[in-house]
Every structure is written in C-alpha cells, then in structure tokens.
Amino acid sequence: MTDETVLSAEGLGKRYGGRGSARRRGDGWALRGCTFALPAGRVCALVGPNGAGKSTLLALAAGLLPATEGTVRAPAREHLAYVAQEKPLYPQLTVAETLRMGRELNPGRWDVAAAERITAELDPDARVRELSGGRRTRVALALALGKRPGLLLLDEPMADLDPLARRQLMGVLMADAAERGTTVVMSSHILTELEGACDHLLLVDGGRVRLDGAIDELVAAHAVLRGPVADLAPHTVVESRTTGRQLTALVRREGRIEGPWQTSVPTLEDLVLAHLRPEGASV
C-alpha cells in the first residue's frame, strides 16, 4: 500500500444527450462534477443506485468514453483491465482460443497461471457462445487477470454467478490483488459481499460522488445513536427515524458524543443507505 494515486478525477462529467438514465433525470448528465482520488493498492467498492453513473464512471476510467467536461487520470491501457457488465467476448472462439488471444495481445505480460485458476473447471474446447452467463464471466475475468493489470475495473462482475461461485471467485480476485498489489475498483449491489473484500468506498448518487475514502476512516467518522428524542447538535444528522419516544440516528461525529445515547459502529450498509437519502431525512 502506498500513497500514490492510481485513479483520479477532477470535475469529471459525461453527457449523453438525453438517453437512458440521464434522460430520465431530464438534464442529459449521467455524471457531473465527479472528483476523487484512489490510492494504489486499494480495493474500492463503487456503489450507488441504478442510474447513478457507476458504469459511466468505469467506462470513462477505462478510456472507452470521452469526457464531456473535467478530467480523469488512469494508467495506460496496457496496465489497465476492464470487465464490463455485458462481458463482451468473441462467441465463435473456444475457451482455449480466447485465452491464447489474451496471451498474444499481451506479450511479455500474460500470466498463464492466473488465467487458468479462473477457468480450471471449464472445458477448453467449449465455444464461448455455448457457455452459461456465469461461465462467460469466468472467461472474461481470466482475460482481465491474465493481463496482470495495475488497475482492474469490474462492473457488476459477479451478478450472474451463484452465491458459492461468487465467494470462490471473489477469493481468487482478492488473493491475486493482495499478491500483486493490484488496485481494484468493483461495482456491486451486494453490499455485504463488498464489506468483507473492500477497503475503500466510492459512493455515487445522481451522477455525483457522495462519499470517497478509506472504509475504516469513513465508518469511524460516523456513529449510530439510539435513545430518547433529543437535540443531536453538534453532530450532523445523516439519517434519523423516530419510533414512539425512541430516536435512532446515523450521525457524522463532531467531537465526543455525550448524552443519553447507546452508541454503535455503523456497518458499510448502514453508511451507504443513509447517505443515499437526503441529508437529515427521517424515515
């Protein structure tokens, strides 16, 4: 782990001209005013609701989309791997031919062992078009890891895998990242899965970054308070709800917490869901 920044954005924005989720918002912007910095060696959870701009951010970072405004800085293509939700592969190729293509496109860098660990249970002579969604995911991840990237971008990589396969592949990914010091950015809707694997959080909502930082630091900066209804100043209320005379609130800590409160540490899910609601909202 170093303090070197591997991926960063400054005022980054992408406008699609009124298509898709941006059109539903009515302004055409899928991402706007996006600023963050990701240190080397981090495993980053990229989270947010559908249409928040996560896929757009990853595609911009991969250099597959031009930015409408602002800048994004990422490693050169040969040091970066990107697995899109669609897992685009050549359907007519076999598993073995696909991996051979990866080796030939990355001379001097291809890691045979890393690729074979992911595809060990697949028939090398099976054509990609014959594979299930989960097996195609394995091939796509094998291509990405075999490249030995410094930055690995994964857009909902485990969405079409069963729970056991997700756990197995997540273990392989995390072990490989730890061994090589790979920086990983992974979007997912399964927060409990990310909590055990990631050490950095990038929360995107409405095309903007809401939270960016090391997960342990973000968690430590917040607290869940339970107790009688009372003034929570000087702490900033992120989310609160009242049941009878009982108040439960997630707050940003501003110094020492005093008062008749039961205090607990929020989970990653607590933090994310609270910040996805309007600040100070009651539910």
HUKA-V140331 format. One record per residue. N is the residue number from 1. RES is the residue in one small letter. OMEGA is omega in whole degrees, -180 to 180 (none if undefined). D_LAST is the distance of its C-alpha to the last C-alpha in Angstrom with 1 decimal. Layout:
BEGIN
n->N res->RES omega->OMEGA d_last->D_LAST
n->N res->RES omega->OMEGA d_last->D_LAST
END
This chain:
BEGIN
n->1 res->m omega->177 d_last->39.2
n->2 res->t omega->177 d_last->40.2
n->3 res->d omega->179 d_last->38.7
n->4 res->e omega->178 d_last->40.1
n->5 res->t omega->-179 d_last->37.7
n->6 res->v omega->-179 d_last->38.1
n->7 res->l omega->179 d_last->35.5
n->8 res->s omega->177 d_last->34.3
n->9 res->a omega->179 d_last->33.2
n->10 res->e omega->180 d_last->33.5
n->11 res->g omega->-173 d_last->32.0
n->12 res->l omega->179 d_last->32.1
n->13 res->g omega->176 d_last->31.4
n->14 res->k omega->178 d_last->32.3
n->15 res->r omega->-176 d_last->32.5
n->16 res->y omega->179 d_last->33.5
n->17 res->g omega->172 d_last->34.6
n->18 res->g omega->179 d_last->32.0
n->19 res->r omega->170 d_last->31.9
n->20 res->g omega->-176 d_last->29.2
n->21 res->s omega->178 d_last->25.6
n->22 res->a omega->179 d_last->26.9
n->23 res->r omega->180 d_last->28.2
n->24 res->r omega->177 d_last->24.9
n->25 res->r omega->174 d_last->23.5
n->26 res->g omega->-178 d_last->26.6
n->27 res->d omega->179 d_last->28.0
n->28 res->g omega->-177 d_last->29.9
n->29 res->w omega->174 d_last->28.5
n->30 res->a omega->-180 d_last->27.3
n->31 res->l omega->-180 d_last->27.3
n->32 res->r omega->178 d_last->27.9
n->33 res->g omega->-174 d_last->28.3
n->34 res->c omega->-179 d_last->27.9
n->35 res->t omega->178 d_last->29.3
n->36 res->f omega->176 d_last->29.4
n->37 res->a omega->-178 d_last->32.1
n->38 res->l omega->179 d_last->32.4
n->39 res->p omega->179 d_last->35.1
n->40 res->a omega->175 d_last->37.7
n->41 res->g omega->-180 d_last->37.2
n->42 res->r omega->169 d_last->33.4
n->43 res->v omega->-168 d_last->31.6
n->44 res->c omega->173 d_last->28.6
n->45 res->a omega->176 d_last->25.5
n->46 res->l omega->-172 d_last->24.7
n->47 res->v omega->179 d_last->21.2
n->48 res->g omega->-180 d_last->18.9
n->49 res->p omega->175 d_last->17.9
n->50 res->n omega->180 d_last->20.8
n->51 res->g omega->-177 d_last->22.6
n->52 res->a omega->-178 d_last->21.5
n->53 res->g omega->-176 d_last->25.1
n->54 res->k omega->-179 d_last->25.8
n->55 res->s omega->177 d_last->28.9
n->56 res->t omega->179 d_last->30.2
n->57 res->l omega->180 d_last->29.9
n->58 res->l omega->179 d_last->31.8
n->59 res->a omega->175 d_last->34.4
n->60 res->l omega->180 d_last->35.0
n->61 res->a omega->180 d_last->35.4
n->62 res->a omega->-180 d_last->37.9
n->63 res->g omega->-179 d_last->39.9
n->64 res->l omega->177 d_last->39.5
n->65 res->l omega->173 d_last->38.0
n->66 res->p omega->178 d_last->39.1
n->67 res->a omega->174 d_last->36.7
n->68 res->t omega->177 d_last->36.4
n->69 res->e omega->178 d_last->35.8
n->70 res->g omega->-176 d_last->35.7
n->71 res->t omega->171 d_last->37.0
n->72 res->v omega->-180 d_last->36.3
n->73 res->r omega->-178 d_last->38.6
n->74 res->a omega->177 d_last->39.2
n->75 res->p omega->176 d_last->42.2
n->76 res->a omega->-174 d_last->45.0
n->77 res->r omega->-176 d_last->44.9
n->78 res->e omega->179 d_last->47.2
n->79 res->h omega->-175 d_last->44.8
n->80 res->l omega->174 d_last->41.6
n->81 res->a omega->-175 d_last->40.5
n->82 res->y omega->175 d_last->37.8
n->83 res->v omega->-178 d_last->36.6
n->84 res->a omega->178 d_last->34.8
n->85 res->q omega->-175 d_last->32.7
n->86 res->e omega->-178 d_last->35.7
n->87 res->k omega->-177 d_last->38.0
n->88 res->p omega->179 d_last->40.9
n->89 res->l omega->176 d_last->44.2
n->90 res->y omega->-173 d_last->47.7
n->91 res->p omega->-176 d_last->47.7
n->92 res->q omega->-179 d_last->51.5
n->93 res->l omega->173 d_last->51.8
n->94 res->t omega->176 d_last->51.9
n->95 res->v omega->-179 d_last->49.7
n->96 res->a omega->180 d_last->52.8
n->97 res->e omega->179 d_last->53.6
n->98 res->t omega->179 d_last->50.1
n->99 res->l omega->177 d_last->50.3
n->100 res->r omega->176 d_last->53.8
n->101 res->m omega->178 d_last->52.5
n->102 res->g omega->179 d_last->49.9
n->103 res->r omega->-177 d_last->52.8
n->104 res->e omega->179 d_last->55.1
n->105 res->l omega->-179 d_last->52.4
n->106 res->n omega->-177 d_last->51.8
n->107 res->p omega->178 d_last->55.3
n->108 res->g omega->-177 d_last->55.5
n->109 res->r omega->-170 d_last->51.8
n->110 res->w omega->180 d_last->51.1
n->111 res->d omega->-177 d_last->50.1
n->112 res->v omega->-176 d_last->51.5
n->113 res->a omega->-179 d_last->50.2
n->114 res->a omega->-180 d_last->46.5
n->115 res->a omega->-177 d_last->46.7
n->116 res->e omega->176 d_last->48.5
n->117 res->r omega->-178 d_last->46.0
n->118 res->i omega->-173 d_last->43.4
n->119 res->t omega->-174 d_last->45.7
n->120 res->a omega->-176 d_last->47.8
n->121 res->e omega->-178 d_last->46.9
n->122 res->l omega->174 d_last->47.6
n->123 res->d omega->-177 d_last->51.0
n->124 res->p omega->-179 d_last->52.4
n->125 res->d omega->179 d_last->54.3
n->126 res->a omega->178 d_last->51.3
n->127 res->r omega->-176 d_last->50.5
n->128 res->v omega->-178 d_last->47.0
n->129 res->r omega->-180 d_last->46.7
n->130 res->e omega->-174 d_last->47.3
n->131 res->l omega->172 d_last->44.5
n->132 res->s omega->179 d_last->41.1
n->133 res->g omega->-180 d_last->38.0
n->134 res->g omega->180 d_last->37.5
n->135 res->r omega->174 d_last->41.1
n->136 res->r omega->177 d_last->41.0
n->137 res->t omega->179 d_last->38.1
n->138 res->r omega->-180 d_last->40.5
n->139 res->v omega->-180 d_last->43.2
n->140 res->a omega->178 d_last->41.0
n->141 res->l omega->177 d_last->39.8
n->142 res->a omega->177 d_last->43.4
n->143 res->l omega->-178 d_last->44.5
n->144 res->a omega->-178 d_last->41.8
n->145 res->l omega->180 d_last->42.7
n->146 res->g omega->179 d_last->46.4
n->147 res->k omega->-177 d_last->46.4
n->148 res->r omega->-177 d_last->45.5
n->149 res->p omega->172 d_last->43.1
n->150 res->g omega->178 d_last->42.0
n->151 res->l omega->-179 d_last->38.6
n->152 res->l omega->-179 d_last->37.1
n->153 res->l omega->-175 d_last->34.4
n->154 res->l omega->-179 d_last->32.7
n->155 res->d omega->-178 d_last->30.5
n->156 res->e omega->-171 d_last->28.7
n->157 res->p omega->-173 d_last->32.0
n->158 res->m omega->-171 d_last->31.1
n->159 res->a omega->-176 d_last->29.3
n->160 res->d omega->178 d_last->32.3
n->161 res->l omega->175 d_last->33.3
n->162 res->d omega->-175 d_last->32.9
n->163 res->p omega->-179 d_last->31.1
n->164 res->l omega->179 d_last->34.5
n->165 res->a omega->177 d_last->35.8
n->166 res->r omega->-179 d_last->32.7
n->167 res->r omega->-179 d_last->33.1
n->168 res->q omega->-178 d_last->36.8
n->169 res->l omega->177 d_last->36.6
n->170 res->m omega->178 d_last->33.9
n->171 res->g omega->179 d_last->36.3
n->172 res->v omega->-180 d_last->39.1
n->173 res->l omega->-177 d_last->37.2
n->174 res->m omega->178 d_last->36.0
n->175 res->a omega->179 d_last->39.5
n->176 res->d omega->180 d_last->41.1
n->177 res->a omega->-180 d_last->38.9
n->178 res->a omega->-178 d_last->39.6
n->179 res->e omega->-174 d_last->43.3
n->180 res->r omega->-177 d_last->43.7
n->181 res->g omega->-179 d_last->41.1
n->182 res->t omega->172 d_last->39.5
n->183 res->t omega->-175 d_last->36.5
n->184 res->v omega->170 d_last->33.9
n->185 res->v omega->-173 d_last->31.0
n->186 res->m omega->176 d_last->29.2
n->187 res->s omega->179 d_last->26.3
n->188 res->s omega->174 d_last->24.5
n->189 res->h omega->-178 d_last->21.4
n->190 res->i omega->-172 d_last->22.2
n->191 res->l omega->-180 d_last->20.5
n->192 res->t omega->178 d_last->22.1
n->193 res->e omega->-180 d_last->25.4
n->194 res->l omega->-175 d_last->25.1
n->195 res->e omega->-179 d_last->24.0
n->196 res->g omega->-174 d_last->27.4
n->197 res->a omega->-170 d_last->29.4
n->198 res->c omega->177 d_last->28.2
n->199 res->d omega->180 d_last->28.5
n->200 res->h omega->-179 d_last->27.2
n->201 res->l omega->171 d_last->24.0
n->202 res->l omega->-178 d_last->23.9
n->203 res->l omega->-178 d_last->20.4
n->204 res->v omega->178 d_last->21.0
n->205 res->d omega->-180 d_last->18.6
n->206 res->g omega->179 d_last->20.0
n->207 res->g omega->-178 d_last->23.4
n->208 res->r omega->177 d_last->22.8
n->209 res->v omega->179 d_last->22.7
n->210 res->r omega->178 d_last->19.5
n->211 res->l omega->177 d_last->20.8
n->212 res->d omega->178 d_last->24.4
n->213 res->g omega->176 d_last->26.0
n->214 res->a omega->-175 d_last->27.2
n->215 res->i omega->-178 d_last->24.5
n->216 res->d omega->179 d_last->25.8
n->217 res->e omega->179 d_last->25.7
n->218 res->l omega->179 d_last->22.2
n->219 res->v omega->-179 d_last->21.0
n->220 res->a omega->-179 d_last->23.2
n->221 res->a omega->-179 d_last->21.8
n->222 res->h omega->176 d_last->18.3
n->223 res->a omega->172 d_last->17.3
n->224 res->v omega->-178 d_last->14.6
n->225 res->l omega->176 d_last->14.9
n->226 res->r omega->-180 d_last->14.6
n->227 res->g omega->180 d_last->16.2
n->228 res->p omega->178 d_last->16.5
n->229 res->v omega->-177 d_last->14.5
n->230 res->a omega->179 d_last->16.6
n->231 res->d omega->-178 d_last->17.3
n->232 res->l omega->178 d_last->16.5
n->233 res->a omega->8 d_last->19.2
n->234 res->p omega->-177 d_last->21.0
n->235 res->h omega->178 d_last->18.4
n->236 res->t omega->-179 d_last->16.3
n->237 res->v omega->175 d_last->12.5
n->238 res->v omega->179 d_last->11.3
n->239 res->e omega->177 d_last->7.7
n->240 res->s omega->174 d_last->6.5
n->241 res->r omega->-178 d_last->5.1
n->242 res->t omega->176 d_last->7.9
n->243 res->t omega->-174 d_last->10.0
n->244 res->g omega->178 d_last->13.2
n->245 res->r omega->-176 d_last->14.8
n->246 res->q omega->179 d_last->13.2
n->247 res->l omega->172 d_last->11.1
n->248 res->t omega->-176 d_last->10.1
n->249 res->a omega->169 d_last->10.1
n->250 res->l omega->-174 d_last->11.7
n->251 res->v omega->166 d_last->14.4
n->252 res->r omega->-179 d_last->17.5
n->253 res->r omega->172 d_last->20.4
n->254 res->e omega->-177 d_last->22.7
n->255 res->g omega->-176 d_last->25.6
n->256 res->r omega->178 d_last->25.7
n->257 res->i omega->179 d_last->22.7
n->258 res->e omega->179 d_last->23.9
n->259 res->g omega->-174 d_last->22.6
n->260 res->p omega->-172 d_last->21.7
n->261 res->w omega->162 d_last->19.3
n->262 res->q omega->-174 d_last->19.5
n->263 res->t omega->176 d_last->19.3
n->264 res->s omega->-179 d_last->19.1
n->265 res->v omega->180 d_last->19.7
n->266 res->p omega->171 d_last->16.9
n->267 res->t omega->175 d_last->18.1
n->268 res->l omega->179 d_last->18.6
n->269 res->e omega->176 d_last->15.9
n->270 res->d omega->-175 d_last->13.3
n->271 res->l omega->-176 d_last->14.7
n->272 res->v omega->-177 d_last->14.9
n->273 res->l omega->179 d_last->11.5
n->274 res->a omega->-178 d_last->9.9
n->275 res->h omega->176 d_last->12.6
n->276 res->l omega->176 d_last->12.2
n->277 res->r omega->178 d_last->9.2
n->278 res->p omega->-176 d_last->10.4
n->279 res->e omega->179 d_last->11.5
n->280 res->g omega->-176 d_last->9.8
n->281 res->a omega->175 d_last->6.6
n->282 res->s omega->-179 d_last->3.8
n->283 res->v omega->none d_last->0.0
END
